[in-house]
């Protein structure tokens, strides 16, 4: 059996450990994604490349949503949301700012099925059975954490370079649990 010896200087070891920790954290934060086959979406057949772009852009929109809520910065929604979805999310973030709270989302799983693709290719509707945790913070104090299973209906519209979420509406699937932090 061969033995490999690796030597690092103190600075290099710290940098390597930080990089490995960052990779591990980024992998653990990736949600599980399942996409149902897109058999019949109405009068127009969807190409695989288009479907992949739609799903990729939709998941990117969830990451933008998380960042915007976590940092209370509605402008972080600009690259992934338009229309009523952007208006509603921006309004919610502004309310958070006024209250001095913020929401931290941990996106856990998406089960996406494409429901409709318009004949002219200008919109696609998808259904997402999503699972996530949301933690509400008042300054740096955790007020509570909620585990959510919800069914989202989303409508995406193509723009110059990507698909953007125009409608994002949730309807809870089942009872969600809320864990409230007690006062010390």
Secondary structure as the mmCIF struct_conf table of DSSP 4:
data_model
#
loop_
_struct_conf.conf_type_id
_struct_conf.id
_struct_conf.beg_label_comp_id
_struct_conf.beg_label_asym_id
_struct_conf.beg_label_seq_id
_struct_conf.end_label_comp_id
_struct_conf.end_label_asym_id
_struct_conf.end_label_seq_id
HELX_RH_AL_P HELX_RH_AL_P1 UNK A 10 UNK A 28
TURN_TY1_P TURN_TY1_P1 UNK A 29 UNK A 29
BEND BEND1 UNK A 30 UNK A 30
HELX_LH_PP_P HELX_LH_PP_P1 UNK A 31 UNK A 31
STRN STRN1 UNK A 32 UNK A 35
BEND BEND2 UNK A 42 UNK A 44
HELX_LH_PP_P HELX_LH_PP_P2 UNK A 45 UNK A 47
HELX_RH_AL_P HELX_RH_AL_P2 UNK A 48 UNK A 71
TURN_TY1_P TURN_TY1_P2 UNK A 72 UNK A 72
HELX_RH_3T_P HELX_RH_3T_P1 UNK A 74 UNK A 77
TURN_TY1_P TURN_TY1_P3 UNK A 78 UNK A 80
STRN STRN2 UNK A 81 UNK A 81
HELX_RH_AL_P HELX_RH_AL_P3 UNK A 83 UNK A 99
TURN_TY1_P TURN_TY1_P4 UNK A 100 UNK A 100
STRN STRN3 UNK A 101 UNK A 117
TURN_TY1_P TURN_TY1_P5 UNK A 119 UNK A 120
BEND BEND3 UNK A 121 UNK A 122
STRN STRN4 UNK A 124 UNK A 138
TURN_TY1_P TURN_TY1_P6 UNK A 139 UNK A 140
STRN STRN5 UNK A 141 UNK A 158
BEND BEND4 UNK A 160 UNK A 162
STRN STRN6 UNK A 163 UNK A 172
BEND BEND5 UNK A 174 UNK A 174
STRN STRN7 UNK A 177 UNK A 180
HELX_LH_PP_P HELX_LH_PP_P3 UNK A 181 UNK A 183
#
